[in-house]
Amino acid sequence: MRGRSYCDQCKKTISWFDNIPLLSFILLKGKCRKCKRKIPIEYPLTELLVGIEFVWVYWLLTVNFKFFGTWEGFYSLALLIYWLILFSGSLAIIIFDFKYMLIPDEVLYPLIGLALLRLPFSHQWQVVPAALASGAFLLSLYWITKGKGMGLGDVKLALLLGLVLGWPKILVAYFIAFLTGAGVGVILILSKKKRLKDKIAFGPFLLTAMLAAKLWGEQIWQWYLKACLPAGRVLHF
């Protein structure tokens, strides 16, 4: 989070012209200019994914907003910046937690602060109780498992999920997260890549579920209610 970018292998600072997303990787033929060792493929793939993400988020918002048109244009531009930061920060946490089994506070806290900063403009104050309930839920799991089944980083991440989703989408997110997490865990154990006692990073599942619930949570929730409630009874939130 601080200082200049450097090569993971020779530890030397990377010049700005060698740090241009994708372009520098291509011009350098995938090797560090100074030590000539190969640049891990995860770096250009992440850069490509973020680029696609930016275009996708912009496209999603243009469906509902007219950019650069009077007051709505300023609001839609601010909303675009909000979601770009949120998506990018979420991707950073997913990668970091997957690699190091740790959720960096340097990324998580600014995202929580950004979600809180949006509340006076969105007036969706109902997300605050959802955030507190979400955090309390994972905190209870942390206490019950004595930190073995859930980390404090996941508890703090639960607050972000509640602030972004609110009720009832937070329930959809947890359903998706626990379902996919359990499925991947079973696959890893059956393929002998993980043992039953090994830990699996839960942050990537929580954040992926958060984004999925934000995009399709309402449809999933209504489908669930229609499937579970008697015919003719549908609850709206």
Rosetta blueprint (number, residue, H / E / L):
1 M L
2 R L
3 G L
4 R L
5 S L
6 Y E
7 C L
8 D L
9 Q L
10 C L
11 K L
12 K L
13 T E
14 I L
15 S L
16 W H
17 F H
18 D H
19 N L
20 I L
21 P L
22 L L
23 L H
24 S H
25 F H
26 I H
27 L H
28 L L
29 K L
30 G L
31 K E
32 C L
33 R L
34 K L
35 C L
36 K L
37 R L
38 K E
39 I L
40 P L
41 I L
42 E H
43 Y H
44 P H
45 L H
46 T H
47 E H
48 L H
49 L H
50 V H
51 G H
52 I H
53 E H
54 F H
55 V H
56 W H
57 V H
58 Y H
59 W H
60 L H
61 L H
62 T H
63 V L
64 N L
65 F L
66 K L
67 F L
68 F L
69 G L
70 T H
71 W H
72 E H
73 G H
74 F H
75 Y H
76 S H
77 L H
78 A H
79 L H
80 L H
81 I H
82 Y H
83 W H
84 L H
85 I H
86 L H
87 F H
88 S H
89 G H
90 S H
91 L H
92 A H
93 I H
94 I H
95 I H
96 F H
97 D H
98 F H
99 K H
100 Y H
101 M L
102 L L
103 I L
104 P L
105 D H
106 E H
107 V H
108 L H
109 Y H
110 P H
111 L H
112 I H
113 G H
114 L H
115 A H
116 L H
117 L H
118 R H
119 L H
120 P H
121 F H
122 S H
123 H L
124 Q L
125 W L
126 Q L
127 V H
128 V H
129 P H
130 A H
131 A H
132 L H
133 A H
134 S H
135 G H
136 A H
137 F H
138 L H
139 L H
140 S H
141 L H
142 Y H
143 W H
144 I H
145 T L
146 K L
147 G L
148 K L
149 G L
150 M L
151 G L
152 L H
153 G H
154 D H
155 V H
156 K H
157 L H
158 A H
159 L H
160 L H
161 L H
162 G H
163 L H
164 V H
165 L H
166 G L
167 W L
168 P L
169 K H
170 I H
171 L H
172 V H
173 A H
174 Y H
175 F H
176 I H
177 A H
178 F H
179 L H
180 T H
181 G H
182 A H
183 G H
184 V H
185 G H
186 V H
187 I H
188 L H
189 I H
190 L H
191 S L
192 K L
193 K L
194 K L
195 R L
196 L L
197 K L
198 D L
199 K L
200 I L
201 A L
202 F L
203 G H
204 P H
205 F H
206 L H
207 L H
208 T H
209 A H
210 M H
211 L H
212 A H
213 A H
214 K H
215 L H
216 W H
217 G H
218 E H
219 Q H
220 I H
221 W H
222 Q H
223 W H
224 Y H
225 L H
226 K H
227 A H
228 C H
229 L L
230 P L
231 A L
232 G L
233 R L
234 V L
235 L L
236 H L
237 F L
